[in-house]
Amino acid sequence: MGAASGERAAEIGFDEFMKVDIRVGTVVSAEPFPEARKPAIRLAIDFGDPIGIRKSSAQITVHYRPEDLVGRQVVAVVNFPPRQIGPMMSEVLTLGVPDANGAVVLLQPSLAVPNGGRMF
C-alpha cells in the first residue's frame, strides 16, 4: 500500500525531491468525466508561461462540482509523463490529501499567487 495508505514513505534526498516539479495553476475549465473508471472531473489548468494549459483527470467528485472549480488555484506535479485515463491523456497530477473518509481534498495556496510558481 505504501505512503498513500498512511504509512511513512521511504526517505529520499533533497536532490531527489527537487526533481519533482510541483507548480500552482488556475483551473480554466472543469467538466464531468464519466469515461473514467472511478468518478472523476476533467480539468484544464493554466500554469502560465512557459508551461501553459495542461489537462488532468482528478477523482474529486465527493467535495467538488465542476462549476465550482473554474478560477480555483490548485497544485500539481507537472513533470510526470502523460498518462492515459480513459479516452484522455492526463498531463499533470493534481494534488490532494484524503479527508477522514478517504475522499480527496485539493491542495491549494492559502493566498492567490502567480500561475506557474514552483513549490519549494
Beta strands, then each sheet from edge to edge (+ up, - down):
strand 1: 22-32
strand 2: 41-46
strand 3: 53-58
strand 4: 73-77
strand 5: 83-85
strand 6: 88-90
strand 7: 93-94
strand 8: 96-98
strand 9: 104-106
sheet 1: 3+ 2- 1+ 4- 7+
sheet 2: 5+ 6-
sheet 3: 8+ 9-
end
